[in-house]
Amino acid sequence: MKNIVSDEGLKKQVESSIMAAEGRVKGIQQFITENKVTGKEVE
């Protein structure tokens, strides 16, 4: 598979951005799990 980004500096920025986004997603997932967040509203 060909690399989409060929510039090395830009490639490193893209990889860092992806890793940061993955970290945020994992943090949100952990928050949801720990706080038992569901789609239901509490009255």
JOPEPE-V861176 format. One record per pair of residues at least 4 apart in sequence whose C-alpha atoms are under 6 Angstrom apart, sorted by the first residue. I is the first residue (numbers start at 1). GAP is how many residues later the second one is. Records with the same first field share a line. If there is no record, write none. Layout:
I=GAP ; GAP
This chain:
5=6
7=4
31=4
32=4 ; 5
